[in-house]
Each structure stands twice: as structure tokens, then as C-alpha cells.
Amino acid sequence: EIITLSQMLKKANKEAQLFADVEDGGTCNFDSVVLNLKGKRSTFIQQLENESGFSFSKLSGSYWSGGYFVNFAVSGQGERRTKMAETACKFLKENGIDASMYYAMD
């Protein structure tokens, strides 16, 4: 499971990189992909970080229980960041990964 998820994350990041040159105007934001890893132990998260090369940050609050930000290699702080994160999220969802978007303006 870790290997498959890691491979999907790497592919999603590669898809996001296709938009690394998108204009970066608009509102500064922290738009990010969130994975639902509810019920996964901290050792699973650590192994996934090691295998994928991405770090994960746990979200707090009952609504996001089990949610982890995926710290993809997105660039920019406006429209580019949004486009890259949405592209990665779409790829993951299309491939059966329980992912969603977190939108936050700065």
C-alpha cells in the first residue's frame, strides 16, 4: 500500500509540475492537497514520507480528522499554487486516492 500510494504521489507531483510556469497573480494562498489517512499509524506516515520524498502535516480539527497536507513541490503563492495543487488532487482522485483540496487565503 505504501509503495502504490508513494508512486501515485510522485506521479501527481509530476502532473502538477506541468503548470510551474503559470502566471502567479491573484490572492496569496496556502491551497494544498489533503490526503485522508484516517486510521493510519504514525509509522505508516513516516514510511510514506521516506518512500515518496514528500513531507506530511496533520490537520487539526474534527472536520479534518485523519487529514494530512501533502507538501508537494508547488511553486508560487497565488494562481500558480492553486493550479498545481488542484492538478495534483485531480490526478489522485482519478486514480482512486482519497484526496481533497484545502483552500486558504493569506
LOMIRO-403188 format. One record per residue: residue number from 1; x, y, z of N, C-alpha, C in turn. Coordinates in Angstrom, 2 decimals, always signed. Layout:
REM LOMIRO-403188
+-----+---------+---------+---------+---------+---------+---------+---------+---------+---------+
!  nr !    n.px !    n.py !    n.pz !   ca.px !   ca.py !   ca.pz !    c.px !    c.py !    c.pz !
+-----+---------+---------+---------+---------+---------+---------+---------+---------+---------+
! NUM !       X !       Y !       Z !       X !       Y !       Z !       X !       Y !       Z !
...
+-----+---------+---------+---------+---------+---------+---------+---------+---------+---------+
//
This chain:
REM LOMIRO-403188
+-----+---------+---------+---------+---------+---------+---------+---------+---------+---------+
!  nr !    n.px !    n.py !    n.pz !   ca.px !   ca.py !   ca.pz !    c.px !    c.py !    c.pz !
+-----+---------+---------+---------+---------+---------+---------+---------+---------+---------+
!   1 !   +0.82 !   -1.20 !   +0.00 !   +0.00 !   +0.00 !   +0.00 !   +0.86 !   +1.26 !   +0.00 !
!   2 !   +1.94 !   +1.26 !   +0.78 !   +2.82 !   +2.43 !   +0.84 !   +3.47 !   +2.68 !   -0.51 !
!   3 !   +3.93 !   +1.60 !   -1.15 !   +4.61 !   +1.75 !   -2.44 !   +3.65 !   +2.32 !   -3.48 !
!   4 !   +2.45 !   +1.78 !   -3.55 !   +1.46 !   +2.25 !   -4.53 !   +1.10 !   +3.70 !   -4.29 !
!   5 !   +0.82 !   +4.06 !   -3.05 !   +0.47 !   +5.44 !   -2.73 !   +1.64 !   +6.37 !   -3.01 !
!   6 !   +2.83 !   +5.94 !   -2.68 !   +4.03 !   +6.74 !   -2.96 !   +4.18 !   +7.00 !   -4.46 !
!   7 !   +3.98 !   +5.98 !   -5.26 !   +4.09 !   +6.12 !   -6.72 !   +3.03 !   +7.10 !   -7.24 !
!   8 !   +1.82 !   +7.01 !   -6.71 !   +0.75 !   +7.92 !   -7.13 !   +1.08 !   +9.37 !   -6.74 !
!   9 !   +1.65 !   +9.56 !   -5.56 !   +2.03 !  +10.90 !   -5.13 !   +3.11 !  +11.48 !   -6.04 !
!  10 !   +4.08 !  +10.67 !   -6.41 !   +5.15 !  +11.13 !   -7.31 !   +4.59 !  +11.50 !   -8.68 !
!  11 !   +3.66 !  +10.70 !   -9.17 !   +3.04 !  +11.00 !  -10.46 !   +2.18 !  +12.26 !  -10.39 !
!  12 !   +1.46 !  +12.42 !   -9.28 !   +0.64 !  +13.62 !   -9.10 !   +1.52 !  +14.86 !   -9.06 !
!  13 !   +2.65 !  +14.77 !   -8.40 !   +3.58 !  +15.89 !   -8.34 !   +4.11 !  +16.21 !   -9.74 !
!  14 !   +4.39 !  +15.19 !  -10.51 !   +4.88 !  +15.39 !  -11.89 !   +3.82 !  +16.10 !  -12.73 !
!  15 !   +2.57 !  +15.71 !  -12.56 !   +1.46 !  +16.38 !  -13.27 !   +1.39 !  +17.85 !  -12.86 !
!  16 !   +1.54 !  +18.11 !  -11.58 !   +1.48 !  +19.49 !  -11.08 !   +2.60 !  +20.34 !  -11.68 !
!  17 !   +3.76 !  +19.74 !  -11.89 !   +4.90 !  +20.49 !  -12.41 !   +4.67 !  +21.01 !  -13.83 !
!  18 !   +3.70 !  +20.44 !  -14.54 !   +3.37 !  +20.92 !  -15.87 !   +2.87 !  +22.36 !  -15.83 !
!  19 !   +2.45 !  +22.82 !  -14.66 !   +1.90 !  +24.17 !  -14.51 !   +2.83 !  +25.09 !  -13.72 !
!  20 !   +4.10 !  +24.74 !  -13.64 !   +5.06 !  +25.52 !  -12.87 !   +5.32 !  +26.90 !  -13.47 !
!  21 !   +4.92 !  +27.11 !  -14.72 !   +5.13 !  +28.41 !  -15.37 !   +3.85 !  +29.23 !  -15.51 !
!  22 !   +2.77 !  +28.78 !  -14.90 !   +1.50 !  +29.51 !  -14.96 !   +1.68 !  +30.86 !  -14.26 !
!  23 !   +1.03 !  +31.89 !  -14.81 !   +1.07 !  +33.22 !  -14.19 !   +0.66 !  +33.08 !  -12.72 !
!  24 !   +1.34 !  +33.83 !  -11.87 !   +1.12 !  +33.67 !  -10.42 !   +0.46 !  +34.88 !   -9.78 !
!  25 !   -0.44 !  +35.52 !  -10.50 !   -1.16 !  +36.66 !   -9.92 !   -2.24 !  +36.18 !   -8.98 !
!  26 !   -3.04 !  +37.10 !   -8.53 !   -4.17 !  +36.75 !   -7.68 !   -3.83 !  +36.74 !   -6.20 !
!  27 !   -4.75 !  +36.21 !   -5.44 !   -4.65 !  +36.23 !   -3.99 !   -3.61 !  +35.24 !   -3.49 !
!  28 !   -2.79 !  +35.69 !   -2.57 !   -1.81 !  +34.83 !   -1.92 !   -2.57 !  +33.76 !   -1.13 !
!  29 !   -2.12 !  +32.50 !   -1.23 !   -2.89 !  +31.43 !   -0.60 !   -2.00 !  +30.30 !   -0.12 !
!  30 !   -2.65 !  +29.37 !   +0.56 !   -2.00 !  +28.14 !   +1.03 !   -2.78 !  +26.94 !   +0.50 !
!  31 !   -3.28 !  +27.05 !   -0.73 !   -4.06 !  +25.96 !   -1.31 !   -3.19 !  +24.71 !   -1.40 !
!  32 !   -3.72 !  +23.60 !   -0.92 !   -2.93 !  +22.38 !   -0.80 !   -3.79 !  +21.13 !   -0.97 !
!  33 !   -3.12 !  +20.05 !   -1.30 !   -3.78 !  +18.74 !   -1.37 !   -3.82 !  +18.15 !   +0.04 !
!  34 !   -4.95 !  +17.53 !   +0.36 !   -5.11 !  +16.85 !   +1.64 !   -5.43 !  +15.38 !   +1.35 !
!  35 !   -4.71 !  +14.50 !   +2.01 !   -4.99 !  +13.06 !   +1.91 !   -5.73 !  +12.62 !   +3.16 !
!  36 !   -6.73 !  +11.77 !   +2.97 !   -7.41 !  +11.17 !   +4.12 !   -6.65 !   +9.91 !   +4.50 !
!  37 !   -5.92 !   +9.99 !   +5.59 !   -5.16 !   +8.85 !   +6.09 !   -5.67 !   +8.42 !   +7.46 !
!  38 !   -6.97 !   +8.62 !   +7.66 !   -7.60 !   +8.28 !   +8.94 !   -7.34 !   +6.82 !   +9.27 !
!  39 !   -6.93 !   +6.58 !  +10.50 !   -6.67 !   +5.23 !  +10.96 !   -5.25 !   +4.75 !  +10.70 !
!  40 !   -4.46 !   +5.53 !   +9.98 !   -3.08 !   +5.13 !   +9.71 !   -2.20 !   +5.54 !  +10.88 !
!  41 !   -1.31 !   +4.68 !  +11.26 !   -0.40 !   +4.94 !  +12.37 !   +0.71 !   +5.89 !  +11.94 !
!  42 !   +1.35 !   +6.49 !  +12.92 !   +2.45 !   +7.42 !  +12.63 !   +3.60 !   +6.71 !  +11.89 !
!  43 !   +3.78 !   +5.42 !  +12.15 !   +4.84 !   +4.69 !  +11.43 !   +4.51 !   +4.59 !   +9.94 !
!  44 !   +3.22 !   +4.46 !   +9.60 !   +2.81 !   +4.44 !   +8.19 !   +3.14 !   +5.78 !   +7.54 !
!  45 !   +2.81 !   +6.87 !   +8.23 !   +3.08 !   +8.21 !   +7.69 !   +4.57 !   +8.40 !   +7.49 !
!  46 !   +5.37 !   +8.00 !   +8.46 !   +6.83 !   +8.12 !   +8.34 !   +7.37 !   +7.31 !   +7.18 !
!  47 !   +6.88 !   +6.09 !   +7.02 !   +7.32 !   +5.25 !   +5.90 !   +6.91 !   +5.88 !   +4.57 !
!  48 !   +5.72 !   +6.44 !   +4.52 !   +5.24 !   +7.09 !   +3.30 !   +6.09 !   +8.31 !   +2.97 !
!  49 !   +6.46 !   +9.08 !   +3.99 !   +7.35 !  +10.22 !   +3.78 !   +8.69 !   +9.77 !   +3.22 !
!  50 !   +9.25 !   +8.72 !   +3.80 !  +10.54 !   +8.21 !   +3.35 !  +10.47 !   +7.70 !   +1.92 !
!  51 !   +9.44 !   +6.95 !   +1.61 !   +9.30 !   +6.34 !   +0.29 !   +9.00 !   +7.37 !   -0.80 !
!  52 !   +8.12 !   +8.33 !   -0.49 !   +7.68 !   +9.29 !   -1.51 !   +8.62 !  +10.49 !   -1.64 !
!  53 !   +9.30 !  +10.83 !   -0.56 !  +10.14 !  +12.02 !   -0.57 !   +9.38 !  +13.30 !   -0.23 !
!  54 !   +8.09 !  +13.17 !   +0.10 !   +7.27 !  +14.33 !   +0.48 !   +7.03 !  +14.29 !   +1.98 !
!  55 !   +6.87 !  +15.46 !   +2.57 !   +6.52 !  +15.50 !   +3.98 !   +5.01 !  +15.72 !   +4.11 !
!  56 !   +4.48 !  +15.34 !   +5.25 !   +3.05 !  +15.45 !   +5.52 !   +2.85 !  +16.21 !   +6.82 !
!  57 !   +1.82 !  +17.03 !   +6.84 !   +1.48 !  +17.79 !   +8.04 !   +0.04 !  +17.47 !   +8.41 !
!  58 !   -0.16 !  +17.03 !   +9.64 !   -1.51 !  +16.67 !  +10.10 !   -2.35 !  +17.92 !  +10.29 !
!  59 !   -3.57 !  +17.85 !   +9.80 !   -4.53 !  +18.93 !  +10.01 !   -5.19 !  +18.74 !  +11.36 !
!  60 !   -5.59 !  +19.81 !  +11.97 !   -6.28 !  +19.70 !  +13.25 !   -7.75 !  +20.06 !  +13.07 !
!  61 !   -8.54 !  +19.67 !  +14.01 !   -9.97 !  +19.94 !  +13.97 !  -10.75 !  +18.70 !  +13.61 !
!  62 !  -11.96 !  +18.59 !  +14.12 !  -12.75 !  +17.38 !  +13.93 !  -13.15 !  +17.17 !  +12.48 !
!  63 !  -13.39 !  +18.23 !  +11.72 !  -13.79 !  +18.09 !  +10.32 !  -12.69 !  +17.41 !   +9.51 !
!  64 !  -11.43 !  +17.72 !   +9.83 !  -10.29 !  +17.21 !   +9.07 !   -9.65 !  +16.00 !   +9.75 !
!  65 !  -10.35 !  +15.33 !  +10.63 !   -9.79 !  +14.18 !  +11.32 !   -9.23 !  +13.18 !  +10.33 !
!  66 !   -7.96 !  +12.87 !  +10.45 !   -7.32 !  +11.94 !   +9.54 !   -6.73 !  +12.58 !   +8.32 !
!  67 !   -6.87 !  +13.90 !   +8.20 !   -6.37 !  +14.62 !   +7.03 !   -4.92 !  +15.06 !   +7.20 !
!  68 !   -4.16 !  +14.92 !   +6.13 !   -2.76 !  +15.34 !   +6.12 !   -2.49 !  +16.17 !   +4.87 !
!  69 !   -1.88 !  +17.35 !   +5.07 !   -1.38 !  +18.11 !   +3.92 !   -0.26 !  +17.31 !   +3.29 !
!  70 !   -0.23 !  +17.29 !   +1.96 !   +0.91 !  +16.73 !   +1.25 !   +1.74 !  +17.92 !   +0.80 !
!  71 !   +2.97 !  +17.97 !   +1.22 !   +3.83 !  +19.10 !   +0.88 !   +4.53 !  +18.83 !   -0.45 !
!  72 !   +3.71 !  +18.94 !   -1.54 !   +4.23 !  +18.78 !   -2.89 !   +5.20 !  +19.92 !   -3.21 !
!  73 !   +5.95 !  +19.74 !   -4.27 !   +6.89 !  +20.76 !   -4.72 !   +6.17 !  +21.79 !   -5.57 !
!  74 !   +5.17 !  +22.46 !   -4.99 !   +4.45 !  +23.51 !   -5.72 !   +5.23 !  +24.80 !   -5.59 !
!  75 !   +5.07 !  +25.64 !   -6.59 !   +5.74 !  +26.94 !   -6.54 !   +4.69 !  +28.03 !   -6.63 !
!  76 !   +5.11 !  +29.23 !   -6.34 !   +4.18 !  +30.34 !   -6.39 !   +3.40 !  +30.49 !   -5.11 !
!  77 !   +2.57 !  +31.52 !   -5.11 !   +1.78 !  +31.80 !   -3.92 !   +0.37 !  +32.26 !   -4.27 !
!  78 !   +0.05 !  +32.27 !   -5.55 !   -1.27 !  +32.71 !   -5.99 !   -1.90 !  +31.69 !   -6.91 !
!  79 !   -2.27 !  +32.14 !   -8.12 !   -2.95 !  +31.27 !   -9.07 !   -2.13 !  +30.04 !   -9.45 !
!  80 !   -0.81 !  +30.18 !   -9.53 !   +0.02 !  +29.03 !   -9.88 !   -0.08 !  +27.94 !   -8.81 !
!  81 !   +0.02 !  +28.35 !   -7.56 !   -0.06 !  +27.37 !   -6.47 !   -1.40 !  +26.64 !   -6.51 !
!  82 !   -2.48 !  +27.39 !   -6.73 !   -3.81 !  +26.79 !   -6.80 !   -3.88 !  +25.78 !   -7.94 !
!  83 !   -3.43 !  +26.18 !   -9.13 !   -3.48 !  +25.30 !  -10.30 !   -2.66 !  +24.04 !  -10.08 !
!  84 !   -1.48 !  +24.17 !   -9.51 !   -0.63 !  +23.00 !   -9.28 !   -1.27 !  +22.05 !   -8.26 !
!  85 !   -1.80 !  +22.59 !   -7.18 !   -2.42 !  +21.75 !   -6.15 !   -3.68 !  +21.08 !   -6.69 !
!  86 !   -4.51 !  +21.82 !   -7.43 !   -5.73 !  +21.24 !   -7.99 !   -5.40 !  +20.13 !   -9.00 !
!  87 !   -4.36 !  +20.31 !   -9.78 !   -3.95 !  +19.31 !  -10.75 !   -3.51 !  +18.03 !  -10.05 !
!  88 !   -2.70 !  +18.17 !   -9.01 !   -2.26 !  +17.00 !   -8.24 !   -3.45 !  +16.30 !   -7.60 !
!  89 !   -4.36 !  +17.06 !   -7.02 !   -5.53 !  +16.48 !   -6.36 !   -6.41 !  +15.74 !   -7.36 !
!  90 !   -6.64 !  +16.35 !   -8.51 !   -7.46 !  +15.71 !   -9.55 !   -6.84 !  +14.38 !   -9.98 !
!  91 !   -5.53 !  +14.38 !  -10.20 !   -4.84 !  +13.15 !  -10.59 !   -5.04 !  +12.05 !   -9.55 !
!  92 !   -4.85 !  +12.41 !   -8.28 !   -5.00 !  +11.42 !   -7.21 !   -6.42 !  +10.87 !   -7.15 !
!  93 !   -7.41 !  +11.75 !   -7.22 !   -8.81 !  +11.31 !   -7.17 !   -9.15 !  +10.41 !   -8.34 !
!  94 !   -8.66 !  +10.77 !   -9.53 !   -8.93 !   +9.96 !  -10.72 !   -8.30 !   +8.57 !  -10.62 !
!  95 !   -7.32 !   +8.44 !   -9.74 !   -6.64 !   +7.16 !   -9.55 !   -7.02 !   +6.47 !   -8.25 !
!  96 !   -8.17 !   +6.85 !   -7.70 !   -8.74 !   +6.16 !   -6.55 !   -8.16 !   +6.51 !   -5.19 !
!  97 !   -7.41 !   +7.59 !   -5.12 !   -6.84 !   +8.02 !   -3.84 !   -7.81 !   +9.00 !   -3.17 !
!  98 !   -8.04 !   +8.82 !   -1.88 !   -8.95 !   +9.69 !   -1.13 !   -8.25 !  +11.01 !   -0.83 !
!  99 !   -8.40 !  +11.93 !   -1.77 !   -7.74 !  +13.24 !   -1.67 !   -8.79 !  +14.34 !   -1.82 !
! 100 !   -8.50 !  +15.50 !   -1.26 !   -9.36 !  +16.66 !   -1.43 !   -8.48 !  +17.90 !   -1.37 !
! 101 !   -9.11 !  +19.03 !   -1.64 !   -8.40 !  +20.30 !   -1.64 !   -8.66 !  +21.08 !   -0.35 !
! 102 !   -7.65 !  +21.77 !   +0.08 !   -7.74 !  +22.69 !   +1.21 !   -7.46 !  +24.06 !   +0.62 !
! 103 !   -8.42 !  +24.97 !   +0.73 !   -8.26 !  +26.32 !   +0.21 !   -8.16 !  +27.30 !   +1.37 !
! 104 !   -7.14 !  +28.14 !   +1.34 !   -6.99 !  +29.14 !   +2.39 !   -6.29 !  +30.37 !   +1.83 !
! 105 !   -6.94 !  +31.52 !   +1.97 !   -6.31 !  +32.78 !   +1.55 !   -5.44 !  +33.31 !   +2.67 !
! 106 !   -4.39 !  +33.98 !   +2.27 !   -3.48 !  +34.57 !   +3.26 !   -3.82 !  +36.02 !   +3.44 !
+-----+---------+---------+---------+---------+---------+---------+---------+---------+---------+
//
